[in-house]
Amino acid sequence: MKILFNKSDELNVQKVQVCSILLRKMNLNLSKTFIFFFLFSFSSFSQEIEKDSVKVTQLNEVVLSSVRAKDKSPITFTNISKKEIVKRNLGQDIPVLLSYQPSVVTSTDAGNGVGYTYMRVRGSDGSRINVTLNGVPFNDSESHGTFFVNLPDFASSIESAQLQRGVGTSTNGAGAFGASLNMETKSYQEKAHAEIANSIGSFGTQKHTVSFGSGLHNNFEINGRLSQIASDGYIDRASTNMFGYFFNANYIKENTIIKLIAFGGKEKTYQAWYGLEDEEMLANNRTYNIAGMYYDENGNIQFYDNETDNYWQNHFQLHWSETWNPKWRSNVSLHYTIGKGFFEQYKDDEDLADYNLPSYNGNTVADLVRRRWLDNDFFGATFTLNYDSQKTDFQIGGAANRYLGKHYGEVIKTQYYIPGMNRYYDNFGNKDDVNVYTKLSHEIVDKLNVFADLQYRMVFYKATSLAFSDVDDTFRFFNPKVGLNYQWNAASMFYGYFGIANKEPRRDDYESGSTKPERLYDFELGWKYNTKKIKVNTNAFYMNYKDQLVLTGALNDVGAPVFTNSGKSYRVGLEIDAQIQLSKKLFLQPNVTLSQNKNKDFFFQRDGELQNLGDTDIAFSPNIIAGNNFTFLPLKGLQISLLSKYVGKQYMGNIDAEKSTLEAYFVNDFNVNYEWKINRGIQSILFSGLVNNIFDVQYESNGYFYTYDDDSSGNTITYEGAGFYPQAGINFLAGITIMF
């Protein structure tokens, strides 16, 4: 191995000075970042590694082989590269960056893509999308939710991602009932590097990022990132302040890779969970936010200034990947995630006895401020053993994970006094999740490949709550998947797939009385056409559910969506996406999903009578989703893109009520990037601009629907209501990234 030192000490000092200024801007104490500067200084030495001196098997070939579909897999999937993410990575969260993928619909509480953001795939929300980070489950074990707000600027540390639609291949964590998203974080680079990225935009949005890599030195490499993102939000007071980090230490020698990864962050977000249910305000004051609203002693409306969500989450992963010989590879991973946080609320006219608090001078009701806490630990191990020959790819793997969750509430003050240490509720939720699987892909005859994937999963869940009786449930699921892949010719490939997925209820499902596990039978039939200038993926799907937990459209008392078992339901549709090179400078990436999403024989209590409404539309499931990315490369280094998204009409409930309609919308974003190559100390400078919703469309991408009964007249009458989450009109983000 030959080491060349080709960066000057003077340039190194300049880098540290620049980063010092940026870190001060990010309100970071320099003494706390001494280690970061030491590592950054170390990164001033670059190396030239002779190609044959180290034989390296990339992490994504070993770790991710257990969760990712390959080209010959009969799975419906889309790969997203780092280059695609970088183009629009100016502060918005991961769901928004993926919004132009097939069958994807995104939404954000604050209205501008920063803070709490969500995505649905084929109508399935984030609690039904299995997300893994380097093969480690990310979904919260109890809620099954995917809270990307807890990973600020994680997009800056992603090397690649794969979005599988449908059941897909076996993975770790809860079952995929709409899609799987697995993300690979940055690996290592042989040469030292550094990067400073800053962006600003509408609604006070700003992002500051510093990243570095030491380069490979004596088989070791270290890289990392520090980020801060802040925004006032489009919605009133929907501000966000987030700090994120990522550090990665690698040991690479011959056929061995050992990676120690630490990442996470802290967020403080003013709540905008409740949307806007006043139709007049929706028309005239779209940014109104009811969170934190209360009435003072004179009956005037006031807003509590700390109606916020606060959460810290830290992830630690250790991966050992080994290539034993040309055919056998293995990976063992250990992981630990620790999270803790609360949301704070002002509540007026509360009964003090409900909080185990004494009255004050005969007053049993008072205004108060409460905090509801979640304190959790998640840890475990995953493993994969892979045999790969010319015709056969065989894997055996699995995982064992434990989740320990604490739920408790405290009152920090009342209008009369400040209570001592108190907890008005104190509950827990503990969960063990164990799975083993085996996967086989084998070319049985020339051009015909068979795929089989068998998973056995056990879930043990114990929980207490004020809303339900103690839970002590055990679930045992068998999840088989089979498929065929036929390579018709060099350009065309056909595949067929059948898979079964089972899924346990969430904690909130127990609270709403929906305690049945779900089952999904997924049928996929596809054609892939791939030439130099045209790539087309066509896929037909039929997803048949038993006891599917569908969104009712309603929210619970903390703004979380409510689900209910719908009995029998199905989704059937056609997905088409393509990449078309019109010329050397013009490219199209269109996609469209046409679907029908139905509950069968849906029963609903209306006007005091249980009624069979027949087949109804599943909530939040539009029949058409379409997108396009038109890209123009007029000059070397310059890229201009027009991104379009159409989402058809959808219902926010399951009873086809007009009141629950979420109208169709069509939005367009304009993205421009120019990379100035320098290669003199500074490698390049990337200028990026993004104008969202360039035609200033007023639209709502999410909402909720509720019903209530009134029997004051002697007859029970069912009334309906709805709320909406308005999204921002035209707005912009602009950034500059300096790469050393």
C-alpha positions in Angstrom: 0.0 0.0 0.0 1.4 3.4 -1.0 0.5 6.5 0.9 0.8 9.9 -0.7 0.4 13.1 1.4 -0.9 15.8 -1.0 -2.7 18.4 1.0 -0.8 21.2 2.7 -1.0 22.1 6.4 -2.0 25.6 5.4 -5.1 24.3 3.6 -5.9 22.1 6.6 -5.8 25.1 8.9 -8.1 27.0 6.6 -10.6 24.2 6.6 -10.7 24.1 10.4 -11.2 27.8 10.6 -14.1 27.7 8.1 -15.7 24.8 10.1 -15.1 26.6 13.4 -17.1 29.6 12.1 -19.9 27.4 10.9 -20.1 25.4 14.1 -20.3 28.6 16.1 -23.2 29.6 13.9 -24.8 26.3 14.7 -24.5 27.2 18.4 -22.1 24.3 19.1 -19.6 24.7 21.9 -16.1 24.2 20.3 -14.8 22.4 23.4 -17.4 19.7 22.8 -16.4 19.3 19.2 -12.6 19.0 19.8 -12.7 15.3 18.8 -14.5 16.3 15.5 -11.7 18.8 14.7 -9.0 16.3 15.5 -10.6 13.8 13.1 -11.2 16.6 10.5 -7.5 17.6 10.7 -6.5 14.0 10.3 -8.6 14.0 7.1 -6.1 16.4 5.4 -4.0 13.4 4.4 -5.2 11.7 1.2 -4.0 8.4 -0.1 -3.6 6.6 -3.3 -4.4 2.9 -2.9 -3.1 0.5 -5.4 -6.1 -1.3 -6.8 -5.0 -4.9 -6.1 -3.6 -4.2 -2.6 -7.0 -4.5 -0.8 -9.8 -6.7 -1.8 -13.0 -5.1 -0.4 -16.5 -6.4 -0.4 -18.9 -3.4 -0.1 -21.2 -3.2 2.9 -24.3 -3.0 0.7 -23.4 -6.4 -0.9 -23.3 -8.1 2.5 -25.5 -6.3 5.0 -28.1 -5.1 2.6 -28.3 -8.4 0.7 -30.7 -9.6 3.4 -33.3 -6.9 2.8 -32.8 -5.7 -0.7 -34.2 -7.1 -4.0 -31.7 -7.8 -6.8 -32.1 -7.4 -10.5 -33.3 -11.0 -10.9 -35.7 -10.8 -7.9 -39.4 -10.9 -8.9 -40.0 -7.9 -6.6 -41.4 -4.5 -7.5 -38.8 -2.0 -6.4 -37.1 1.3 -7.2 -33.5 2.1 -6.4 -32.6 5.7 -5.3 -29.0 6.8 -5.6 -27.1 9.3 -3.5 -26.9 11.6 -6.6 -30.7 11.8 -6.9 -31.0 12.7 -3.2 -28.3 15.4 -3.3 -30.1 17.4 -6.0 -32.9 18.4 -3.7 -31.3 17.9 -0.3 -31.7 21.5 1.0 -33.4 20.9 4.3 -36.6 19.0 3.6 -37.1 15.6 5.2 -36.7 12.1 3.6 -40.4 11.5 2.7 -40.5 14.8 0.8 -37.3 13.9 -1.1 -39.0 10.6 -2.1 -42.3 12.2 -3.1 -41.8 11.7 -6.8 -41.3 8.0 -6.6 -44.1 5.7 -8.0 -47.2 5.3 -5.8 -45.9 7.7 -3.2 -47.9 10.5 -1.6 -46.3 12.8 1.0 -47.5 15.3 3.5 -46.1 17.6 6.2 -47.6 19.1 9.3 -45.8 22.5 9.0 -46.7 22.7 5.3 -43.2 23.2 3.9 -41.5 19.7 4.2 -39.5 20.4 7.4 -40.3 18.8 10.8 -43.0 16.2 11.0 -43.4 14.7 7.5 -45.1 11.5 6.3 -45.5 9.3 3.3 -47.9 6.7 2.0 -47.2 4.1 -0.6 -50.2 2.4 -2.4 -52.4 4.1 0.2 -50.5 2.6 3.2 -49.2 5.0 5.8 -45.8 5.1 7.5 -46.8 2.6 10.2 -47.3 0.0 7.5 -44.1 0.8 5.6 -41.2 -1.3 6.9 -38.1 1.0 7.2 -34.6 -0.3 7.9 -31.3 1.5 8.3 -28.4 -0.8 7.2 -30.7 -3.7 7.8 -31.7 -2.6 11.4 -35.4 -1.8 12.0 -36.2 1.9 12.3 -40.0 1.7 12.9 -41.1 2.4 16.4 -41.8 -1.0 18.0 -45.1 0.0 19.5 -46.6 2.5 17.1 -44.9 1.1 14.1 -44.4 4.7 13.0 -41.5 6.1 11.1 -40.5 9.5 12.6 -37.9 10.9 10.3 -38.0 14.1 12.4 -35.8 12.2 14.9 -33.1 11.9 12.2 -32.3 15.5 11.2 -30.5 15.8 7.8 -30.2 12.0 7.6 -30.4 12.4 3.9 -26.9 13.8 3.9 -25.6 10.5 5.2 -27.5 8.2 2.8 -25.5 6.3 0.2 -28.5 4.7 -1.5 -32.1 3.6 -0.8 -34.4 1.0 -2.2 -38.2 1.3 -2.0 -40.0 -2.0 -2.5 -43.8 -1.9 -3.1 -46.1 -4.6 -1.7 -44.9 -7.3 0.6 -41.5 -7.5 -1.0 -38.7 -9.6 0.4 -38.3 -10.6 4.1 -36.9 -7.9 6.3 -36.4 -7.2 10.0 -39.1 -5.5 12.0 -42.9 -5.3 11.5 -44.4 -6.7 8.4 -44.6 -4.6 5.2 -48.2 -4.0 4.3 -47.6 -1.3 1.7 -43.9 -1.0 1.1 -40.4 -1.4 2.5 -37.8 1.3 2.5 -34.3 0.3 3.3 -31.5 2.8 3.4 -27.8 2.3 3.4 -25.6 4.9 5.1 -22.3 6.2 3.8 -19.6 3.7 3.6 -16.0 4.8 3.3 -13.9 6.7 0.8 -10.3 5.9 0.0 -9.3 9.6 -0.3 -9.7 12.2 2.3 -12.6 14.6 1.8 -14.6 17.4 3.4 -17.8 19.2 2.7 -19.5 22.3 3.9 -23.2 22.8 2.8 -25.5 25.7 3.6 -29.0 26.5 2.4 -31.7 29.1 3.2 -35.2 29.5 2.0 -38.8 30.6 2.6 -40.4 30.6 6.1 -37.0 31.2 7.7 -35.7 27.8 6.7 -32.0 27.1 7.0 -29.7 24.1 6.9 -26.0 24.0 7.9 -23.9 20.9 7.4 -20.3 20.0 7.9 -19.0 16.6 6.9 -15.6 15.0 6.5 -13.7 11.7 5.9 -10.2 10.9 6.8 -9.5 8.6 3.9 -8.3 5.0 4.2 -5.1 4.9 6.4 -3.6 1.7 7.6 -6.9 -0.1 7.0 -8.8 2.5 9.1 -11.2 5.3 7.9 -13.4 7.7 9.9 -16.1 10.0 8.5 -18.8 12.1 10.0 -21.3 14.9 9.8 -22.8 17.6 12.0 -26.1 19.3 10.9 -28.5 21.9 12.1 -31.9 22.6 10.5 -34.4 25.3 11.5 -37.6 26.6 10.1 -40.5 28.8 11.1 -42.9 26.6 9.0 -45.7 27.7 6.7 -48.3 27.1 9.4 -48.5 29.6 12.2 -45.9 28.8 15.0 -45.1 25.5 13.4 -41.4 26.1 14.0 -38.7 23.4 14.0 -35.2 23.4 15.4 -33.2 20.2 14.9 -29.6 19.1 15.4 -28.3 15.9 13.8 -25.0 14.0 13.6 -23.5 10.9 12.0 -20.1 9.3 12.7 -18.7 6.2 11.1 -15.5 4.3 11.9 -14.4 1.6 9.5 -11.8 -1.2 9.6 -11.1 -2.7 6.2 -8.6 -5.5 5.6 -8.6 -8.1 2.8 -12.1 -9.7 3.1 -13.2 -8.0 6.3 -15.2 -4.9 7.0 -16.0 -3.8 10.5 -18.1 -0.7 10.9 -19.0 1.2 14.0 -21.8 3.8 13.3 -23.3 6.4 15.6 -26.0 8.8 14.5 -29.1 10.6 15.7 -30.3 13.9 16.8 -32.5 16.2 18.8 -35.7 18.0 17.7 -37.9 20.7 19.1 -41.1 21.3 17.0 -44.0 23.5 17.8 -47.1 21.3 17.4 -49.2 21.5 14.2 -50.8 18.1 14.6 -54.5 19.1 14.6 -54.8 20.7 11.2 -57.6 23.1 10.4 -61.2 22.1 10.6 -62.9 25.4 10.0 -63.8 25.6 6.3 -64.0 29.4 6.4 -60.5 29.7 7.8 -59.3 27.1 5.2 -60.4 29.6 2.6 -59.3 32.8 4.3 -56.6 32.0 6.9 -54.9 28.8 5.7 -52.0 29.1 8.2 -54.1 29.2 11.3 -52.9 26.7 14.0 -55.2 25.8 16.9 -52.4 24.0 18.8 -51.6 25.8 22.1 -54.8 27.9 21.9 -56.6 28.8 25.2 -58.9 31.5 26.6 -57.6 33.9 29.3 -59.7 35.2 32.2 -61.2 37.8 30.0 -62.3 35.3 27.3 -59.6 36.4 24.9 -57.8 33.8 22.7 -54.2 33.3 23.7 -51.5 30.8 22.5 -49.1 28.9 24.8 -45.6 29.6 23.5 -44.2 26.2 24.4 -46.8 23.8 22.9 -43.9 21.8 21.6 -42.7 18.3 20.9 -39.2 17.5 22.2 -37.3 14.3 21.5 -33.8 13.0 21.5 -32.8 9.8 19.7 -29.4 8.1 19.3 -28.5 5.0 17.2 -25.5 2.8 17.6 -24.7 0.0 15.1 -21.8 -2.4 14.8 -21.5 -4.4 11.6 -19.0 -7.2 10.9 -19.0 -8.4 7.3 -16.8 -11.2 6.1 -16.1 -12.8 2.8 -14.9 -16.4 3.6 -14.3 -17.5 0.0 -15.6 -16.5 -3.4 -19.0 -18.1 -2.6 -19.6 -17.6 1.1 -20.2 -14.3 2.9 -21.6 -13.4 6.3 -22.7 -10.4 8.3 -23.4 -10.0 12.0 -24.8 -6.7 13.4 -25.4 -5.4 16.9 -27.6 -2.3 17.4 -28.8 -0.1 20.2 -31.2 2.8 20.0 -32.1 5.0 22.9 -34.8 7.7 22.8 -36.4 10.0 25.2 -38.7 13.0 25.0 -42.0 14.6 25.7 -44.6 16.9 24.2 -45.8 19.8 26.3 -49.4 21.0 26.3 -51.4 23.8 27.9 -54.8 22.5 29.0 -57.6 24.7 30.3 -60.3 23.9 32.8 -59.0 20.5 33.7 -60.2 18.5 36.7 -57.3 18.4 39.1 -58.4 15.0 40.5 -57.8 13.5 37.1 -54.1 14.3 37.6 -54.0 13.2 41.2 -53.6 16.8 42.3 -55.2 18.5 45.3 -57.7 21.3 44.9 -56.8 24.9 45.7 -58.9 26.9 48.1 -61.9 24.9 47.0 -61.1 25.1 43.3 -61.2 21.6 41.8 -60.7 22.8 38.2 -57.7 24.7 36.9 -55.6 25.5 33.8 -52.4 23.5 33.8 -49.4 22.6 31.7 -48.6 18.9 31.3 -45.8 16.8 29.7 -46.4 13.4 28.3 -43.1 11.4 28.2 -41.8 8.5 26.1 -38.6 6.9 27.3 -37.5 3.9 25.3 -34.6 1.5 24.5 -34.3 -0.8 21.5 -31.5 -3.2 21.0 -30.7 -6.5 19.4 -28.7 -8.4 16.8 -29.2 -9.4 13.1 -27.2 -12.0 11.1 -27.0 -13.2 7.5 -25.1 -16.1 5.9 -25.0 -15.9 2.1 -24.0 -18.5 -0.5 -23.7 -17.0 -4.0 -22.6 -19.0 -7.1 -23.2 -18.4 -10.8 -26.7 -19.9 -10.7 -27.7 -20.0 -7.0 -28.0 -17.3 -4.4 -28.9 -18.7 -1.0 -29.3 -16.9 2.3 -30.2 -17.7 5.8 -30.7 -15.0 8.4 -32.7 -13.5 11.2 -32.8 -11.1 14.1 -33.6 -10.9 17.8 -34.7 -7.5 19.1 -36.0 -6.2 22.4 -37.9 -3.0 23.0 -38.5 -1.4 26.5 -40.8 1.5 26.5 -42.0 3.8 29.4 -45.0 6.0 29.0 -45.7 8.6 31.8 -47.2 12.0 32.3 -46.3 14.9 34.6 -47.9 18.2 35.4 -45.3 20.9 35.6 -47.5 23.8 36.8 -51.1 24.9 37.3 -52.6 28.3 37.4 -52.6 28.1 41.3 -49.4 26.3 42.2 -46.5 24.3 41.0 -46.9 20.7 41.9 -44.1 18.6 43.4 -42.8 15.5 41.6 -45.8 13.7 40.3 -46.9 11.3 37.6 -50.5 11.1 36.8 -50.0 8.0 34.8 -47.0 5.6 34.5 -47.2 2.7 32.0 -45.0 0.5 30.0 -44.8 -1.4 26.7 -42.2 -4.2 26.3 -41.8 -6.1 23.1 -39.6 -9.0 21.9 -39.4 -9.7 18.2 -37.6 -12.7 16.8 -37.5 -13.9 13.2 -35.6 -16.4 11.1 -35.7 -16.6 7.3 -34.2 -18.4 4.3 -34.1 -17.1 0.8 -33.3 -18.9 -2.4 -32.8 -17.6 -6.0 -31.9 -20.3 -8.5 -31.7 -20.5 -12.2 -33.5 -23.7 -12.9 -33.1 -23.6 -16.7 -31.5 -21.1 -19.0 -33.2 -17.6 -18.5 -35.7 -18.9 -15.9 -35.1 -18.1 -12.3 -37.1 -19.3 -9.3 -37.3 -17.3 -6.0 -38.4 -18.6 -2.6 -38.4 -16.7 0.7 -39.7 -18.3 3.9 -39.8 -16.3 7.2 -41.0 -17.3 10.7 -41.6 -14.5 13.1 -42.5 -14.4 16.8 -43.7 -11.3 18.7 -44.2 -11.1 22.4 -45.9 -8.0 23.7 -46.7 -6.9 27.2 -48.1 -3.5 28.0 -50.2 -1.4 30.5 -52.2 1.7 29.8 -55.0 3.8 31.2 -57.0 3.2 28.0 -56.9 -0.6 27.9 -56.5 -3.7 30.1 -53.1 -5.1 30.6 -51.8 -6.8 27.4 -49.8 -10.1 27.3 -50.0 -11.3 23.7 -47.9 -13.6 21.7 -48.1 -13.8 17.9 -46.5 -16.4 15.6 -46.4 -15.6 11.9 -45.3 -17.6 8.9 -44.6 -15.4 5.9 -43.8 -17.3 2.7 -43.0 -15.7 -0.6 -42.4 -17.3 -4.0 -41.8 -16.0 -7.5 -40.5 -16.6 -11.0 -38.4 -14.4 -13.2 -37.9 -15.1 -17.0 -35.4 -13.2 -19.1 -37.1 -13.2 -22.5 -34.3 -11.4 -24.3 -31.5 -8.9 -23.5 -34.1 -6.2 -23.1 -37.2 -7.8 -21.6 -37.8 -9.6 -18.4 -41.1 -10.9 -17.0 -41.8 -11.9 -13.4 -44.6 -13.2 -11.2 -44.7 -13.1 -7.4 -46.9 -14.2 -4.5 -46.3 -13.3 -0.9 -48.1 -13.5 2.5 -47.5 -10.9 5.3 -48.8 -10.9 8.8 -48.7 -8.0 11.2 -49.5 -7.5 14.9 -51.7 -4.6 16.2 -50.0 -1.3 17.4 -50.3 0.1 20.9 -52.9 2.6 19.7 -54.9 -0.2 18.1 -55.3 -1.8 21.5 -56.6 1.6 22.8 -59.2 1.7 20.1 -60.3 -1.9 20.6 -58.8 -3.3 17.4 -56.7 -6.2 18.6 -56.8 -8.6 15.7 -53.6 -9.3 13.7 -53.7 -8.5 10.0 -52.9 -10.7 7.0 -52.1 -9.7 3.4 -52.0 -11.9 0.3 -50.0 -10.0 -2.3 -49.9 -10.9 -6.0 -47.6 -9.1 -8.4 -47.1 -9.5 -12.1 -44.5 -7.4 -14.0 -42.5 -6.7 -17.1 -39.2 -4.8 -17.1 -37.8 -3.4 -20.4 -34.3 -2.1 -20.3 -32.3 -0.7 -23.2 -29.6 2.0 -23.4 -32.1 4.9 -23.9 -35.4 3.5 -22.5 -36.2 1.7 -19.3 -39.8 0.8 -18.5 -41.2 -1.0 -15.4 -44.8 -2.2 -15.6 -46.4 -3.9 -12.7 -49.9 -5.2 -11.9 -50.8 -5.9 -8.3 -53.6 -7.4 -6.3 -53.4 -7.1 -2.5 -56.0 -9.0 -0.6 -56.4 -8.2 3.1 -58.0 -10.0 6.0 -58.7 -7.8 9.1 -56.8 -4.9 7.6 -56.4 -2.0 10.0 -57.5 0.9 7.9 -57.5 4.6 8.9 -60.8 5.8 10.1 -59.8 9.3 9.3 -60.2 10.4 13.0 -57.5 11.6 15.4 -57.1 10.6 19.0 -56.5 13.1 21.8 -52.8 13.7 20.9 -53.4 14.1 17.1 -52.5 10.5 16.1 -54.6 8.7 13.5 -57.1 6.1 14.6 -57.3 2.7 12.9 -60.0 0.0 12.8 -60.2 -3.6 11.5 -62.2 -3.5 8.2 -62.7 -7.2 7.8 -62.1 -7.9 4.1 -60.5 -5.4 1.8 -58.3 -5.2 -1.3 -56.1 -3.1 -3.5 -55.8 -3.8 -7.2 -53.8 -1.6 -9.6 -51.3 -1.0 -12.3 -48.0 0.8 -11.9 -45.8 2.1 -14.8 -42.6 4.0 -14.4 -40.0 4.8 -17.0 -36.7 6.5 -17.8 -36.5 7.9 -21.3 -33.5 9.6 -22.9 -34.9 11.8 -25.6 -31.5 13.1 -26.6 -28.1 13.6 -25.0 -29.5 16.5 -23.0 -33.2 15.7 -22.5 -34.5 13.0 -20.1 -38.0 12.0 -18.9 -38.9 10.0 -15.8 -42.7 9.5 -15.8 -44.7 7.3 -13.5 -48.3 6.5 -13.0 -50.4 4.3 -10.6 -54.0 3.4 -11.4 -55.7 1.5 -8.6 -59.0 0.6 -7.0 -58.9 0.3 -3.2 -62.0 -1.2 -1.5 -63.4 -2.3 1.8 -65.8 -5.3 1.2 -69.2 -5.1 2.9 -68.2 -2.3 5.2 -70.5 -1.8 8.3 -71.0 1.5 9.9 -73.1 2.8 12.9 -75.2 5.7 11.5 -78.2 7.4 13.0 -78.3 4.7 15.7 -78.4 1.8 13.3 -75.7 -0.6 12.1 -75.7 -0.3 8.3 -74.0 -2.3 5.6 -72.6 0.3 3.2 -71.4 -2.4 0.8 -68.0 -1.9 -0.9 -66.5 1.5 0.1 -63.2 3.2 -0.8 -60.3 2.7 1.7 -59.4 5.9 3.4 -56.5 7.9 2.0 -56.2 5.7 -1.2 -56.5 7.8 -4.4 -57.3 5.9 -7.6 -54.6 7.8 -9.5 -51.1 9.0 -8.6 -48.8 10.3 -11.3 -45.5 12.0 -11.5 -42.8 13.1 -13.9 -39.2 14.4 -13.8 -38.3 16.4 -16.9 -34.5 17.0 -16.9 -32.5 19.3 -19.2 -28.7 19.4 -19.4 -27.9 22.5 -21.4 -24.2 22.9 -20.3 -21.6 20.7 -18.6 -22.3 20.7 -14.9 -25.7 22.4 -15.2 -28.9 20.4 -14.7 -32.5 21.9 -14.8 -35.5 19.8 -13.8 -39.2 20.2 -13.7 -40.8 17.8 -11.3 -44.6 17.2 -11.4 -47.0 15.3 -9.1 -50.7 14.6 -9.5 -52.7 13.0 -6.7 -56.3 12.1 -7.4 -59.4 12.6 -5.2 -59.4 10.5 -2.1 -61.6 10.0 1.0 -60.4 10.5 4.5 -62.8 8.0 5.9 -64.2 4.6 4.9 -67.9 5.5 4.3 -67.5 7.5 1.1 -68.9 10.6 2.7 -68.5 13.8 0.6 -67.6 15.6 3.8 -64.5 13.4 4.0 -63.3 14.3 0.5 -59.7 15.3 0.0 -59.6 17.0 -3.4 -57.2 16.1 -6.2 -54.1 18.3 -6.6 -51.4 18.9 -9.1 -48.1 20.5 -8.0 -44.8 21.3 -9.8 -41.4 22.0 -8.5 -38.4 23.6 -10.3 -34.9 22.3 -9.5 -31.6 23.6 -10.8 -28.1 22.5 -10.0 -24.7 23.7 -11.2 -21.4 22.1 -10.2 -18.3 24.1 -10.7 -15.3 21.9 -10.9 -12.1 23.5 -9.5 -9.8 20.7 -8.4 -7.3 23.1 -6.7 -7.7 22.5 -3.0 -11.4 22.9 -3.4 -12.6 20.1 -5.6 -15.9 21.6 -6.6 -18.7 24.0 -5.6 -22.3 22.9 -6.1 -25.0 25.6 -6.4 -28.6 24.3 -5.9 -32.0 26.0 -6.2 -35.5 24.6 -5.6 -38.7 26.4 -6.2 -41.6 24.4 -4.7 -45.1 24.6 -6.0 -44.1 27.1 -8.8 -47.8 27.7 -9.8 -48.8 28.6 -6.2 -51.5 26.0 -6.0 -53.6 26.0 -2.8 -54.0 22.3 -1.8 -54.3 20.0 1.2 -52.3 16.8 1.1 -53.7 15.3 4.3 -56.6 15.6 6.7 -58.9 13.8 9.0 -62.6 12.9 9.2 -64.8 12.3 12.2 -68.4 11.5 13.1 -70.4 11.9 16.3 -73.9 11.1 17.4 -76.4 13.5 18.9 -79.5 12.1 20.6 -80.7 15.3 22.3 -83.8 15.4 20.0 -84.8 11.9 21.1 -83.5 10.4 17.8 -79.9 9.6 17.3 -78.5 11.7 14.5 -74.9 11.1 13.1 -73.0 14.3 12.3 -69.8 14.5 10.3 -66.8 16.8 10.3 -63.4 17.1 8.7 -60.0 18.8 9.1 -57.2 19.5 6.7 -53.5 20.1 6.6 -52.8 23.0 4.2 -49.5 23.0 2.3 -47.4 26.0 1.3 -47.9 27.8 -1.9 -44.9 28.9 -4.0 -41.7 28.8 -1.9 -38.0 28.4 -2.4 -34.8 26.9 -1.1 -31.3 27.7 -2.3 -27.9 26.2 -1.2 -24.2 26.1 -1.8 -22.0 23.1 -1.1 -18.2 23.3 -1.1 -16.4 20.0 -1.5 -12.7 19.7 -0.6 
